[in-house]
Amino acid sequence: MTDIPVYRPGPRAFGQMLICELKMVARDTAGLIVPIGMPVLILVMNASSAGEHVVAHGRTALDVFVLPLVFAIVMATTGIVNMPSFLAAYRHSGILRRLGVTPASPMMVLVAQAVVGIVQIAVGIAVAYAVAMLAFGANTPVNIGAALGVLALTVAAMYAVGLIVAALSPTPNSAVAIGLTLFFLLGATGGMFGGMQNLPEAVATIGQWLPFGAGVQALSSAWVGAPVEAAHLVALAANVVFGTVIAAVFFRWD
């Protein structure tokens, strides 16, 4: 009996899957508009007054407080709400199970979703930043390298939380519901509805150890040129590790 060789999909196959994922995201009107439109709306509502108050090193409240918050919203809506809903839909419809018995690994879907999500986050941040610069005179971060590093770590932390949502959600609708609930909880404890200094001390302390609050605080420090607190970086890294481990334990392909 002759063995039939099995070949793993190469870069071309992954490219086709990536194109398919991009098309799926583009067809999801709400998932495409909300991570871009809502942050820009929040930016416009707060930019005028915040742009007049200089905090330090020529950076205004718009740069130091509003932009980090807007960027965190882009990352959270994409990583915690959008991505889990797609994975839950693929599992619910049996796509992941069928991929599991083909040379194509279901892991390709995870990687493709991550790449598409990063593109979506980059577009959302770029649009918000362009509006802030052109319309309200926003400035670049004092420490650009630190800002980029914090952005990357925050994206990873948001995706780790999103993977938990995807792992625990049996249906696409439940993934959206759980994701939105987590998004508002993380946002509320991270200063989305007002500065963290206005929160009860216990809530603010918890918020600084969650990815939304830690990401906003770390980005603010990088923007104004202050040292990024180690506690915020540790919090983001811990969220990445914790979320990945929990998702790996509970995630099911079918």
Disulfide bonds with the S-S distance in Angstrom:
none
